[in-house]
Amino acid sequence: MRNHFKDIVLKLAEKDERVVLLLGDISVYLLKNFSDRFPDRLYNAGICENTLVSMAAGMSSQGLHPFVHTIAPFITERCYEQVKLDMCYNRAGGNIVSCGGSFDYAWDGATHHCYTDLELMRMLPGMEVMQPGNKKELGTLIESQYANGNASYFRIPADEHDLDLPVEFGKANIVLHSDSAPLTIATAGPILKNVHEACQELDVNLLYFHTIKPLDAQVLSRYAETQILVVHDAFGLSEAISSTINAKVKYHGIPDKFCCYYGTLDDIRGLLGLDVEGIRKTILKELGEL
């Protein structure tokens, strides 16, 4: 997915001279083609993430379309004050593009886990928040939003789901629908792959959100009379749904403790019950079938 981001931002820079790229000492070699083509439009400020955000806000004030790219916990949790004040308070447009969200860097331990970013960004006035789950969604959302004058957060995942769904900013997808279903599952990002498989042959609805903010309240309202179960490997979606509609909402995902685990992404999902087996077991319990 980071390779796809490389291609997207290069294509945008070729047609829009206002596109600039700011790096926090990550993906420097990956983006070498960009630096070779546009050496005066790429800045690697090193491990100075707070400065990167402030630079992006300043560039935006001069009519540029900056992309800030580095690891999720450092560009969101570490830089929250700069994102809040320099970008959002000043209504500066710009694009924060992270990698390593949730447990994509599972092998580096808790310091590199990041499951709060979507919720932190969602709480900021004027911020758009997107969690694309595959290459199609990433490309479509970046191209539609990068130059709209708003602060935008894009989370690049390490894996991706394989469903080919329509992509429109702010619009959810109804992946599965049953008129008789008492339970609606809601999810976001690449974990849709596990959730979709876990839902097979069960009488449930399945909603998918690649845009966390603004959330698609219109689609949600259709299912407000059902029990809603949010299955998500981060915070943000459950909180957004609970604040958008008056419905009974439960969450299956991150526990209220630090996930001090090492291993692969699949290892961590298995430990948290976010593999196919764990998700299906949770759904069956909600349906009263287990």
N, C-alpha and C positions, 0 to 999 in steps of 0.2 A: 504493500500500500504506500510506503514512503517512496518507492520508485515511481508510482503513479503520480504522487504529489509533485515529484521532480518534473515529470513531463507536463503536468498541468500548469505549474507556475512558469515554466519556460515558454510554453505556448502563449500564456497571457502576456508575458513580457515582450514577446515578439510583436504583438499587436497593440500593446498599450505601454507607452514609454513612461507612464507614471508608476508602474509596478516596481517596487524595490523589495529586497529580501534581506532580513536581519537574522543572523544565526547566533546561537549561544554555544558555539564550539561543538555542534552536533550536525551530522549530515554534510560536513564541509566537502568531503571527497565525492559524496553522492551528487552534490550540486555543482560539480566542477564545470560541467557544460554551461551552466548559467553564468558562473564567474568568468569563464573564457569569453562568452558572447557579450556579457554586460558587466565588465569589471567595475564600473563606476556605479552599479546599482545593487551590489551585494556587499554587506558589511558583516564581518564576523567579529563581534565585540567580546568573544570569549565567555567565560562563566560569570557574566554580569547581567543576569536576567532582568533585574529591576531597571537597569540602564536601558536595556533593549526596548522595554515597554515605553519608557519615557521618550526614547528616540523615535519610536513609531508614532507616538502621539504628536510629537513635533513635526515629523514629516507629513502626517495627515493634515496638520494645520496649514501646510504649504501646498496642498492639493495633490499630494502623492498617495499611492495605495500600497501601504507597507504590509508585508507578511513577516511576522515574527515566528520563528520556528525553533523549538527545543523541547526538552523532556517535560512531560506534564506536571509533575509535582513542583518543579522549579519555576515554570512560567505561570503557574496559577497560585499555588499555596504560598510560595516564597514572594511572589510579586503582587499580592492581592491589593495592597495599598496603591501601587502605581496603576494597576488596571482600573481600580475604582476611581481614583482622582484624576490621573493624567488622561486616561482614555474616556471613561464613562461620564465623569462629572463635567469634563470639558467638551463632551459630545464629539470627541475625535473619532473618526472612522479608522478602520484598520483591522487586520486579521491576525489572530493568534492561532497558530496551527501547532498542536502538540502531538507528540508520540509518547508511547510508554504509559498510556492510561490504564487504570485498574491494575491488572497483574501481567501486563505485557512484558515487563522487566522482572518477572517473578524471581529469577535466579539472583537478582541483586538485593533481595530482601526488602524489609519494610520501608527503608529510606527511599526506595524507588517505586514503591507501590503508590498508586494515586486513584482513589475511588471517590474523592470529594470534589473534584474539579468541576464536574457538570453542575452540581448544586451551588457551589461558590459562584460560578459565572452566572448562573440563572438568577441569583438574588440581586445582581447589579442592574440598576435601571438603564434601559436602552441597549443592553447586551443581547445579541442573538446567540443561541447555543445549539450546536449541531453535533450529532454523533453518527456520522455515516457508517454503514455496515459493510459496504463493498466499494469497489472502484467506481462503478456507475454513480452511486450516490455521492461519493467524494467529489468527482468531477463536476457533476451537475450542480451541487450545492455551492462549491467554490465559485464556479463561473457565474452563477446567478447573484451571488451576494458580495463578492469581494470589493466592488466599487460603489456600493450603495450609500456610503457615508455613515454607516453604523459600525459600532464595534461588534466584531463577530468572532466566535470561538468555534474552531473545528478540531475534533479529536480524531487523529489518524490511528486506526487499530492495527495490530500486528497480523491478525487473521481477518477473515471475511466470511459472510454467509453467501450461499449460492442461489438465493432466490432472486429472480428478475422481476422487480416491482417498479411501478411508476414512481417517479421522483419529482416532487414539487415542494419547495421550501414552505414549511408551516403546515403541510398536509400529511396526515397519518395514512397508513395503509391498513385496510381490513383484509387480513391474510386468510382467516377462516371465519365463517359466519354460520350460525345455526339459529333458527327462530326459537327453538326449544331450549337453548343452552342456558343454564342457570349461572354459569361462570364465564367471565371474560378475562383472558390473559393479556397483559400489556407488557411489551418489552421494547428494547432499543439497542442498536448497534449489532455487532457481529454475533452476539450470543443468540440472536434470532435463530441461527442454525440449530442449536441445541433445543431451544424452546419449541420450534416448529416440529422437530422430530418427536419430542416428548408429548405433543398434543395429538398425534395421529390416532385416529379411531376413537377419540373421546368427544363427548358432546360439549364442546367449548367454543367460544369465540376467541380469536387471536388478533390483537391490534399491534401494529409496529410503528414506532416513532423514530425517524431519523432526525427530526427537529424537536428538541426539548423545549426551546423557547423561541418563538411563540408556540405554545402547545395547541393542537387541533381540538378545540373545545367542541366543535360541531360534531365531529365523529364520536368523541367521548360521550356526548349527551345521548346518543342513540343507545348506549349500553349502561346508562346510569341506574337502571332498575335491576341490573344483575350484580352479583358479587364480583368485585374486580381484584384480581391477583396480579401484582406487579412482580415480574421476574427480571432482575437486572443486576449486573455485576458492578454497580456503582450506586451512589446516591444522586438524586436529582429528578429522575422520572417519577418515582413514587410521590415525592413531595409536590411536584408540579401537578400531578393528577389530583391529589388530595385537595389542593388549593383551587382547583378549577371546577370540579363538579361536586355535588352533594351525593355521595355514594359511599358504600361500605368498601374500603380499600385495605388490602393486606399486602405486605411486602415480603418477598423471599429473595434474599441476596446477601448483603454484607452484614455480618453480626456487629454488635456494639462492643467491639474490642479490636485491638490491633491484630492484623493477620500476619503473625510472625513466622511465615512459612517460606521455604525456598523450594525451587523445582521449576517445572514448566507451567505454562498457562493452564494446560489441561489438568496438571496435578492440583493446582490451587482450586480450580473449579470443582474438581472431584471432592476435595476436602470441605468445600463450602456447600455441597449439594447442588451445584450449578452445572453438573454434567447432565446428560440426558436422563439417566436413571434417577438422579436426585430430584430433578425438576418434575419428572412424571410422578414420582412418589408424592411430592407436595401437592400436585394437582389432584391426584386421586384422593388424598386426604380431604381436600376442600370439597370435592364432589361427594364425600361420604362413602367412597368405594374402597377404602383401605382402613 
